[in-house]
Amino acid sequence: MIRPQNKKQKEVANFRKSLQVNQQVITAGGIHGVIKEINDDHVVLEIASNVKIKIDKSSIFADASAANNQPK
């Protein structure tokens, strides 16, 4: 059981290292947004027109474009 969990943690860590400006992402809280700024420990997401929030990088959970392409 520990092996799959470690694998998932490594995948998420690699994903967070590869974040890019203008990438659509989903936070752990379920907020969808577009990355506008990336700093050492936080990112700025635009969640609506002219609405930006600053969140911790560890809150970024998934790539929204990949999540939208998964079968339902």
Backbone as XML, in Angstrom:
<?xml version="1.0"?>
<chain id="A" units="angstrom">
  <residue number="1" name="MET">
    <atom name="N" x="0.818" y="-1.206" z="0.000"/>
    <atom name="CA" x="0.000" y="0.000" z="0.000"/>
    <atom name="C" x="0.858" y="1.265" z="0.000"/>
  </residue>
  <residue number="2" name="ILE">
    <atom name="N" x="2.026" y="1.198" z="0.578"/>
    <atom name="CA" x="2.870" y="2.384" z="0.663"/>
    <atom name="C" x="3.457" y="2.742" z="-0.697"/>
  </residue>
  <residue number="3" name="ARG">
    <atom name="N" x="3.802" y="1.771" z="-1.491"/>
    <atom name="CA" x="4.421" y="2.012" z="-2.794"/>
    <atom name="C" x="3.543" y="2.871" z="-3.714"/>
  </residue>
  <residue number="4" name="PRO">
    <atom name="N" x="2.264" y="2.554" z="-3.902"/>
    <atom name="CA" x="1.433" y="3.419" z="-4.762"/>
    <atom name="C" x="1.314" y="4.847" z="-4.221"/>
  </residue>
  <residue number="5" name="GLN">
    <atom name="N" x="1.279" y="4.986" z="-2.909"/>
    <atom name="CA" x="1.171" y="6.318" z="-2.312"/>
    <atom name="C" x="2.454" y="7.116" z="-2.576"/>
  </residue>
  <residue number="6" name="ASN">
    <atom name="N" x="3.606" y="6.490" z="-2.430"/>
    <atom name="CA" x="4.873" y="7.167" z="-2.712"/>
    <atom name="C" x="4.960" y="7.569" z="-4.178"/>
  </residue>
  <residue number="7" name="LYS">
    <atom name="N" x="4.494" y="6.714" z="-5.056"/>
    <atom name="CA" x="4.511" y="7.011" z="-6.488"/>
    <atom name="C" x="3.643" y="8.226" z="-6.786"/>
  </residue>
  <residue number="8" name="LYS">
    <atom name="N" x="2.461" y="8.283" z="-6.201"/>
    <atom name="CA" x="1.550" y="9.412" z="-6.412"/>
    <atom name="C" x="2.163" y="10.707" z="-5.877"/>
  </residue>
  <residue number="9" name="GLN">
    <atom name="N" x="2.812" y="10.641" z="-4.709"/>
    <atom name="CA" x="3.449" y="11.824" z="-4.135"/>
    <atom name="C" x="4.557" y="12.346" z="-5.048"/>
  </residue>
  <residue number="10" name="LYS">
    <atom name="N" x="5.339" y="11.452" z="-5.631"/>
    <atom name="CA" x="6.401" y="11.864" z="-6.548"/>
    <atom name="C" x="5.819" y="12.501" z="-7.806"/>
  </residue>
  <residue number="11" name="GLU">
    <atom name="N" x="4.732" y="11.940" z="-8.318"/>
    <atom name="CA" x="4.083" y="12.504" z="-9.505"/>
    <atom name="C" x="3.575" y="13.916" z="-9.232"/>
  </residue>
  <residue number="12" name="VAL">
    <atom name="N" x="2.952" y="14.115" z="-8.071"/>
    <atom name="CA" x="2.432" y="15.436" z="-7.706"/>
    <atom name="C" x="3.585" y="16.418" z="-7.515"/>
  </residue>
  <residue number="13" name="ALA">
    <atom name="N" x="4.672" y="15.987" z="-6.872"/>
    <atom name="CA" x="5.835" y="16.857" z="-6.670"/>
    <atom name="C" x="6.440" y="17.270" z="-8.012"/>
  </residue>
  <residue number="14" name="ASN">
    <atom name="N" x="6.573" y="16.336" z="-8.934"/>
    <atom name="CA" x="7.097" y="16.660" z="-10.269"/>
    <atom name="C" x="6.157" y="17.596" z="-11.015"/>
  </residue>
  <residue number="15" name="PHE">
    <atom name="N" x="4.846" y="17.385" z="-10.862"/>
    <atom name="CA" x="3.861" y="18.262" z="-11.493"/>
    <atom name="C" x="4.008" y="19.691" z="-10.971"/>
  </residue>
  <residue number="16" name="ARG">
    <atom name="N" x="4.157" y="19.844" z="-9.658"/>
    <atom name="CA" x="4.285" y="21.184" z="-9.073"/>
    <atom name="C" x="5.559" y="21.877" z="-9.526"/>
  </residue>
  <residue number="17" name="LYS">
    <atom name="N" x="6.626" y="21.119" z="-9.750"/>
    <atom name="CA" x="7.881" y="21.706" z="-10.231"/>
    <atom name="C" x="7.754" y="22.175" z="-11.676"/>
  </residue>
  <residue number="18" name="SER">
    <atom name="N" x="6.859" y="21.574" z="-12.433"/>
    <atom name="CA" x="6.728" y="21.893" z="-13.852"/>
    <atom name="C" x="5.622" y="22.905" z="-14.153"/>
  </residue>
  <residue number="19" name="LEU">
    <atom name="N" x="5.085" y="23.563" z="-13.143"/>
    <atom name="CA" x="4.021" y="24.548" z="-13.361"/>
    <atom name="C" x="4.515" y="25.684" z="-14.246"/>
  </residue>
  <residue number="20" name="GLN">
    <atom name="N" x="3.621" y="26.194" z="-15.094"/>
    <atom name="CA" x="3.958" y="27.272" z="-16.012"/>
    <atom name="C" x="2.866" y="28.332" z="-16.001"/>
  </residue>
  <residue number="21" name="VAL">
    <atom name="N" x="3.262" y="29.556" z="-16.321"/>
    <atom name="CA" x="2.306" y="30.655" z="-16.437"/>
    <atom name="C" x="1.319" y="30.323" z="-17.560"/>
  </residue>
  <residue number="22" name="ASN">
    <atom name="N" x="0.060" y="30.684" z="-17.361"/>
    <atom name="CA" x="-1.066" y="30.449" z="-18.282"/>
    <atom name="C" x="-1.526" y="28.994" z="-18.328"/>
  </residue>
  <residue number="23" name="GLN">
    <atom name="N" x="-1.068" y="28.179" z="-17.389"/>
    <atom name="CA" x="-1.517" y="26.787" z="-17.295"/>
    <atom name="C" x="-2.798" y="26.732" z="-16.465"/>
  </residue>
  <residue number="24" name="GLN">
    <atom name="N" x="-3.776" y="25.967" z="-16.913"/>
    <atom name="CA" x="-5.020" y="25.794" z="-16.166"/>
    <atom name="C" x="-4.822" y="24.688" z="-15.141"/>
  </residue>
  <residue number="25" name="VAL">
    <atom name="N" x="-5.166" y="24.994" z="-13.872"/>
    <atom name="CA" x="-4.955" y="24.031" z="-12.794"/>
    <atom name="C" x="-6.181" y="23.956" z="-11.893"/>
  </residue>
  <residue number="26" name="ILE">
    <atom name="N" x="-6.183" y="22.933" z="-11.038"/>
    <atom name="CA" x="-7.219" y="22.752" z="-10.028"/>
    <atom name="C" x="-6.524" y="22.692" z="-8.678"/>
  </residue>
  <residue number="27" name="THR">
    <atom name="N" x="-7.055" y="23.418" z="-7.692"/>
    <atom name="CA" x="-6.479" y="23.387" z="-6.351"/>
    <atom name="C" x="-7.065" y="22.229" z="-5.557"/>
  </residue>
  <residue number="28" name="ALA">
    <atom name="N" x="-6.461" y="21.954" z="-4.409"/>
    <atom name="CA" x="-6.956" y="20.893" z="-3.531"/>
    <atom name="C" x="-8.373" y="21.201" z="-3.055"/>
  </residue>
  <residue number="29" name="GLY">
    <atom name="N" x="-8.739" y="22.467" z="-3.008"/>
    <atom name="CA" x="-10.080" y="22.866" z="-2.596"/>
    <atom name="C" x="-11.092" y="22.851" z="-3.730"/>
  </residue>
  <residue number="30" name="GLY">
    <atom name="N" x="-10.645" y="22.488" z="-4.939"/>
    <atom name="CA" x="-11.561" y="22.394" z="-6.068"/>
    <atom name="C" x="-11.702" y="23.663" z="-6.885"/>
  </residue>
  <residue number="31" name="ILE">
    <atom name="N" x="-10.865" y="24.656" z="-6.637"/>
    <atom name="CA" x="-10.927" y="25.907" z="-7.389"/>
    <atom name="C" x="-10.168" y="25.743" z="-8.701"/>
  </residue>
  <residue number="32" name="HIS">
    <atom name="N" x="-10.819" y="26.107" z="-9.797"/>
    <atom name="CA" x="-10.193" y="26.058" z="-11.119"/>
    <atom name="C" x="-9.688" y="27.452" z="-11.453"/>
  </residue>
  <residue number="33" name="GLY">
    <atom name="N" x="-8.488" y="27.538" z="-12.009"/>
    <atom name="CA" x="-7.951" y="28.834" z="-12.370"/>
    <atom name="C" x="-6.784" y="28.714" z="-13.328"/>
  </residue>
  <residue number="34" name="VAL">
    <atom name="N" x="-6.290" y="29.877" z="-13.752"/>
    <atom name="CA" x="-5.152" y="29.963" z="-14.661"/>
    <atom name="C" x="-4.007" y="30.625" z="-13.906"/>
  </residue>
  <residue number="35" name="ILE">
    <atom name="N" x="-2.833" y="30.022" z="-13.954"/>
    <atom name="CA" x="-1.666" y="30.570" z="-13.257"/>
    <atom name="C" x="-1.222" y="31.850" z="-13.954"/>
  </residue>
  <residue number="36" name="LYS">
    <atom name="N" x="-1.083" y="32.927" z="-13.177"/>
    <atom name="CA" x="-0.626" y="34.206" z="-13.714"/>
    <atom name="C" x="0.770" y="34.561" z="-13.226"/>
  </residue>
  <residue number="37" name="GLU">
    <atom name="N" x="1.160" y="34.094" z="-12.033"/>
    <atom name="CA" x="2.499" y="34.328" z="-11.484"/>
    <atom name="C" x="2.930" y="33.091" z="-10.724"/>
  </residue>
  <residue number="38" name="ILE">
    <atom name="N" x="4.232" y="32.822" z="-10.756"/>
    <atom name="CA" x="4.791" y="31.712" z="-9.989"/>
    <atom name="C" x="5.957" y="32.249" z="-9.175"/>
  </residue>
  <residue number="39" name="ASN">
    <atom name="N" x="5.934" y="31.992" z="-7.868"/>
    <atom name="CA" x="7.020" y="32.369" z="-6.974"/>
    <atom name="C" x="7.540" y="31.112" z="-6.288"/>
  </residue>
  <residue number="40" name="ASP">
    <atom name="N" x="8.489" y="31.270" z="-5.381"/>
    <atom name="CA" x="9.099" y="30.108" z="-4.730"/>
    <atom name="C" x="8.089" y="29.230" z="-4.012"/>
  </residue>
  <residue number="41" name="ASP">
    <atom name="N" x="7.194" y="29.835" z="-3.236"/>
    <atom name="CA" x="6.284" y="29.040" z="-2.405"/>
    <atom name="C" x="4.805" y="29.280" z="-2.680"/>
  </residue>
  <residue number="42" name="HIS">
    <atom name="N" x="4.484" y="30.179" z="-3.601"/>
    <atom name="CA" x="3.073" y="30.433" z="-3.903"/>
    <atom name="C" x="2.882" y="30.768" z="-5.381"/>
  </residue>
  <residue number="43" name="VAL">
    <atom name="N" x="1.624" y="30.715" z="-5.804"/>
    <atom name="CA" x="1.252" y="31.098" z="-7.168"/>
    <atom name="C" x="0.062" y="32.050" z="-7.096"/>
  </residue>
  <residue number="44" name="VAL">
    <atom name="N" x="-0.109" y="32.832" z="-8.141"/>
    <atom name="CA" x="-1.274" y="33.701" z="-8.268"/>
    <atom name="C" x="-2.146" y="33.107" z="-9.368"/>
  </residue>
  <residue number="45" name="LEU">
    <atom name="N" x="-3.396" y="32.786" z="-9.001"/>
    <atom name="CA" x="-4.353" y="32.216" z="-9.949"/>
    <atom name="C" x="-5.393" y="33.251" z="-10.318"/>
  </residue>
  <residue number="46" name="GLU">
    <atom name="N" x="-5.759" y="33.285" z="-11.581"/>
    <atom name="CA" x="-6.898" y="34.089" z="-12.016"/>
    <atom name="C" x="-8.075" y="33.126" z="-12.110"/>
  </residue>
  <residue number="47" name="ILE">
    <atom name="N" x="-9.093" y="33.356" z="-11.257"/>
    <atom name="CA" x="-10.228" y="32.440" z="-11.199"/>
    <atom name="C" x="-11.453" y="32.981" z="-11.936"/>
  </residue>
  <residue number="48" name="ALA">
    <atom name="N" x="-11.424" y="34.247" z="-12.286"/>
    <atom name="CA" x="-12.462" y="34.889" z="-13.092"/>
    <atom name="C" x="-11.821" y="36.127" z="-13.706"/>
  </residue>
  <residue number="49" name="SER">
    <atom name="N" x="-12.524" y="36.794" z="-14.574"/>
    <atom name="CA" x="-11.980" y="37.983" z="-15.201"/>
    <atom name="C" x="-11.608" y="39.016" z="-14.142"/>
  </residue>
  <residue number="50" name="ASN">
    <atom name="N" x="-10.331" y="39.374" z="-14.086"/>
    <atom name="CA" x="-9.789" y="40.343" z="-13.126"/>
    <atom name="C" x="-9.960" y="39.933" z="-11.669"/>
  </residue>
  <residue number="51" name="VAL">
    <atom name="N" x="-10.098" y="38.644" z="-11.384"/>
    <atom name="CA" x="-10.174" y="38.138" z="-10.011"/>
    <atom name="C" x="-8.996" y="37.195" z="-9.809"/>
  </residue>
  <residue number="52" name="LYS">
    <atom name="N" x="-8.034" y="37.630" z="-8.983"/>
    <atom name="CA" x="-6.827" y="36.838" z="-8.755"/>
    <atom name="C" x="-6.711" y="36.493" z="-7.279"/>
  </residue>
  <residue number="53" name="ILE">
    <atom name="N" x="-6.211" y="35.284" z="-7.010"/>
    <atom name="CA" x="-5.981" y="34.856" z="-5.635"/>
    <atom name="C" x="-4.557" y="34.330" z="-5.524"/>
  </residue>
  <residue number="54" name="LYS">
    <atom name="N" x="-3.982" y="34.508" z="-4.350"/>
    <atom name="CA" x="-2.633" y="34.022" z="-4.067"/>
    <atom name="C" x="-2.772" y="32.773" z="-3.207"/>
  </residue>
  <residue number="55" name="ILE">
    <atom name="N" x="-2.210" y="31.659" z="-3.666"/>
    <atom name="CA" x="-2.306" y="30.413" z="-2.909"/>
    <atom name="C" x="-0.937" y="29.748" z="-2.827"/>
  </residue>
  <residue number="56" name="ASP">
    <atom name="N" x="-0.800" y="28.872" z="-1.854"/>
    <atom name="CA" x="0.425" y="28.119" z="-1.661"/>
    <atom name="C" x="0.584" y="27.094" z="-2.783"/>
  </residue>
  <residue number="57" name="LYS">
    <atom name="N" x="1.810" y="26.875" z="-3.226"/>
    <atom name="CA" x="2.060" y="25.902" z="-4.295"/>
    <atom name="C" x="1.582" y="24.509" z="-3.920"/>
  </residue>
  <residue number="58" name="SER">
    <atom name="N" x="1.653" y="24.178" z="-2.640"/>
    <atom name="CA" x="1.243" y="22.837" z="-2.215"/>
    <atom name="C" x="-0.257" y="22.621" z="-2.376"/>
  </residue>
  <residue number="59" name="SER">
    <atom name="N" x="-1.014" y="23.693" z="-2.616"/>
    <atom name="CA" x="-2.457" y="23.568" z="-2.831"/>
    <atom name="C" x="-2.812" y="23.225" z="-4.272"/>
  </residue>
  <residue number="60" name="ILE">
    <atom name="N" x="-1.851" y="23.339" z="-5.180"/>
    <atom name="CA" x="-2.109" y="22.977" z="-6.572"/>
    <atom name="C" x="-2.147" y="21.460" z="-6.653"/>
  </residue>
  <residue number="61" name="PHE">
    <atom name="N" x="-3.248" y="20.940" z="-7.191"/>
    <atom name="CA" x="-3.472" y="19.494" z="-7.147"/>
    <atom name="C" x="-3.389" y="18.816" z="-8.509"/>
  </residue>
  <residue number="62" name="ALA">
    <atom name="N" x="-3.913" y="19.462" z="-9.545"/>
    <atom name="CA" x="-3.965" y="18.784" z="-10.841"/>
    <atom name="C" x="-3.993" y="19.788" z="-11.981"/>
  </residue>
  <residue number="63" name="ASP">
    <atom name="N" x="-3.664" y="19.300" z="-13.153"/>
    <atom name="CA" x="-3.756" y="20.067" z="-14.385"/>
    <atom name="C" x="-5.209" y="20.008" z="-14.858"/>
  </residue>
  <residue number="64" name="ALA">
    <atom name="N" x="-5.854" y="21.148" z="-14.994"/>
    <atom name="CA" x="-7.277" y="21.175" z="-15.355"/>
    <atom name="C" x="-7.514" y="20.628" z="-16.755"/>
  </residue>
  <residue number="65" name="SER">
    <atom name="N" x="-6.604" y="20.861" z="-17.674"/>
    <atom name="CA" x="-6.816" y="20.353" z="-19.032"/>
    <atom name="C" x="-6.756" y="18.830" z="-19.052"/>
  </residue>
  <residue number="66" name="ALA">
    <atom name="N" x="-5.891" y="18.227" z="-18.242"/>
    <atom name="CA" x="-5.827" y="16.765" z="-18.151"/>
    <atom name="C" x="-7.072" y="16.220" z="-17.453"/>
  </residue>
  <residue number="67" name="ALA">
    <atom name="N" x="-7.544" y="16.922" z="-16.436"/>
    <atom name="CA" x="-8.735" y="16.482" z="-15.706"/>
    <atom name="C" x="-9.977" y="16.566" z="-16.592"/>
  </residue>
  <residue number="68" name="ASN">
    <atom name="N" x="-10.036" y="17.560" z="-17.470"/>
    <atom name="CA" x="-11.185" y="17.709" z="-18.364"/>
    <atom name="C" x="-11.214" y="16.647" z="-19.453"/>
  </residue>
  <residue number="69" name="ASN">
    <atom name="N" x="-10.071" y="16.046" z="-19.756"/>
    <atom name="CA" x="-10.000" y="15.041" z="-20.817"/>
    <atom name="C" x="-10.260" y="13.626" z="-20.333"/>
  </residue>
  <residue number="70" name="GLN">
    <atom name="N" x="-10.438" y="13.430" z="-19.021"/>
    <atom name="CA" x="-10.692" y="12.096" z="-18.492"/>
    <atom name="C" x="-12.126" y="11.680" z="-18.792"/>
  </residue>
  <residue number="71" name="PRO">
    <atom name="N" x="-12.337" y="10.407" z="-19.134"/>
    <atom name="CA" x="-13.709" y="9.946" z="-19.401"/>
    <atom name="C" x="-14.556" y="9.969" z="-18.143"/>
  </residue>
  <residue number="72" name="LYS">
    <atom name="N" x="-15.843" y="10.251" z="-18.339"/>
    <atom name="CA" x="-16.752" y="10.331" z="-17.190"/>
    <atom name="C" x="-17.474" y="9.037" z="-16.984"/>
  </residue>
</chain>
